């Protein structure tokens, strides 16, 4: 494996103490040791910022902790990719899977476009993908 597509839910596990944080950090360390490239659609960084801002607003983390987490992720050598065809691909995936929004579909479209695995911390999403016979999606809580 030389490349993986990651989503915001997974990256947040790297910088916040949550369930599966240890597993997520272990997987990241292994990818770094193996030289695996990390890719995400451009919306990734905005989802990260939004999630962290929400946690600051709800006083789950401090402003300093939120900004530190954001900067850790921003400096993590994650290649943010924009390809115009991902819009149509993401839309089609949303439609095919019956997803109410397209956010997750853009990650899936990128993984499909790049021919790589997609990794997430969103168990519900992986269940939907497994039910639709999508074999290249991985959940951080899985074995």
C-alpha positions as CSV (number, residue, x, y, z in Angstrom):
1,X,0.0,0.0,0.0
2,X,1.6,3.3,-1.1
3,X,-1.4,5.7,-0.6
4,X,-4.5,6.0,1.6
5,X,-7.3,8.4,1.5
6,X,-8.2,9.6,5.0
7,X,-11.2,11.5,6.3
8,X,-11.5,14.2,9.0
9,X,-13.0,11.8,11.6
10,X,-9.8,9.7,11.5
11,X,-7.4,12.7,11.6
12,X,-9.2,14.1,14.6
13,X,-8.4,10.9,16.5
14,X,-4.7,11.6,16.0
15,X,-4.9,14.9,18.0
16,X,-7.8,14.5,20.4
17,X,-8.1,11.9,23.2
18,X,-11.2,9.9,22.1
19,X,-12.2,6.3,21.7
20,X,-9.8,4.7,19.2
21,X,-7.1,7.4,19.5
22,X,-4.4,4.9,20.4
23,X,-5.4,2.7,17.4
24,X,-5.5,5.7,15.1
25,X,-2.1,6.9,16.2
26,X,-0.6,3.4,15.8
27,X,-1.9,3.1,12.3
28,X,-0.5,6.6,11.5
29,X,2.9,5.6,12.9
30,X,2.9,2.4,10.7
31,X,2.0,4.4,7.6
32,X,4.7,6.9,8.2
33,X,7.3,4.1,8.8
34,X,6.1,2.4,5.5
35,X,6.2,5.7,3.5
36,X,2.5,5.6,2.8
37,X,1.2,8.9,1.3
38,X,-1.9,10.4,2.9
39,X,-4.5,12.1,0.6
40,X,-7.8,13.8,1.2
41,X,-10.1,16.0,-0.8
42,X,-9.7,19.8,-0.2
43,X,-12.8,19.9,2.0
44,X,-10.9,17.8,4.6
45,X,-9.2,20.8,6.2
46,X,-12.4,22.8,6.5
47,X,-14.1,19.8,8.1
48,X,-11.2,19.6,10.6
49,X,-11.4,23.3,11.4
50,X,-15.2,23.1,11.8
51,X,-15.1,20.1,14.1
52,X,-12.4,21.6,16.3
53,X,-14.2,25.0,16.4
54,X,-17.3,23.2,17.5
55,X,-15.5,21.5,20.3
56,X,-14.0,24.8,21.5
57,X,-17.5,26.4,21.3
58,X,-19.0,23.6,23.4
59,X,-16.0,24.0,25.8
60,X,-14.9,20.4,25.2
61,X,-11.4,21.7,24.5
62,X,-9.8,25.1,25.0
63,X,-9.1,27.5,22.3
64,X,-5.4,26.8,22.6
65,X,-6.0,23.1,22.4
66,X,-8.2,23.5,19.3
67,X,-5.7,25.7,17.5
68,X,-2.8,23.4,18.4
69,X,-4.8,20.4,17.1
70,X,-5.6,22.2,13.9
71,X,-1.9,23.1,13.4
72,X,-0.8,19.6,14.1
73,X,-3.1,18.3,11.3
74,X,-2.1,21.1,8.9
75,X,1.6,20.2,9.3
76,X,0.9,16.5,8.8
77,X,1.9,16.1,5.2
78,X,-1.6,15.3,4.0
79,X,-1.9,16.0,0.3
80,X,-5.2,17.9,-0.3
81,X,-6.4,17.1,-3.8
82,X,-8.9,18.9,-5.9
83,X,-10.0,17.3,-9.1
84,X,-13.1,18.7,-10.9
85,X,-14.4,15.2,-11.8
86,X,-14.6,14.4,-8.0
87,X,-17.7,16.6,-7.8
88,X,-19.7,14.4,-10.3
89,X,-18.1,11.2,-8.9
90,X,-19.1,12.2,-5.3
91,X,-22.6,13.1,-6.3
92,X,-23.0,9.8,-8.1
93,X,-21.7,7.9,-5.1
94,X,-24.1,9.8,-2.8
95,X,-27.0,8.9,-5.0
96,X,-25.9,5.2,-5.4
97,X,-25.5,4.7,-1.6
98,X,-28.5,6.8,-0.6
99,X,-26.5,9.2,1.5
100,X,-28.3,12.4,2.6
101,X,-25.2,14.6,2.1
102,X,-22.2,14.4,-0.2
103,X,-19.4,15.1,2.2
104,X,-18.4,11.5,2.8
105,X,-18.8,10.8,-0.9
106,X,-16.0,13.1,-1.9
107,X,-13.6,11.1,0.2
108,X,-14.9,7.9,-1.4
109,X,-14.6,9.5,-4.9
110,X,-11.0,10.5,-4.2
111,X,-10.1,7.0,-3.0
112,X,-11.8,5.5,-6.1
113,X,-10.0,8.0,-8.4
114,X,-6.6,7.3,-6.7
115,X,-7.2,3.6,-6.6
116,X,-6.4,3.4,-2.8
117,X,-8.1,2.4,0.4
118,X,-10.3,4.8,2.3
119,X,-9.8,5.0,6.1
120,X,-12.3,6.5,8.5
121,X,-13.4,6.6,12.2
122,X,-17.0,6.8,11.1
123,X,-18.4,3.3,11.9
124,X,-21.9,4.1,10.5
125,X,-20.3,5.1,7.2
126,X,-18.3,1.9,7.0
127,X,-21.4,-0.2,7.7
128,X,-23.2,1.5,4.8
129,X,-20.2,0.8,2.6
130,X,-19.9,-2.8,3.7
131,X,-23.7,-3.3,3.0
132,X,-23.0,-2.0,-0.5
133,X,-20.1,-4.4,-1.1
134,X,-17.4,-1.7,-1.1
135,X,-14.3,-3.6,0.0
136,X,-11.7,-0.8,0.0
137,X,-13.1,1.1,3.0
138,X,-11.5,0.6,6.4
139,X,-12.8,1.5,9.9
140,X,-10.2,2.4,12.5
141,X,-12.1,0.3,15.1
142,X,-11.9,-2.8,12.9
143,X,-9.2,-5.5,13.1
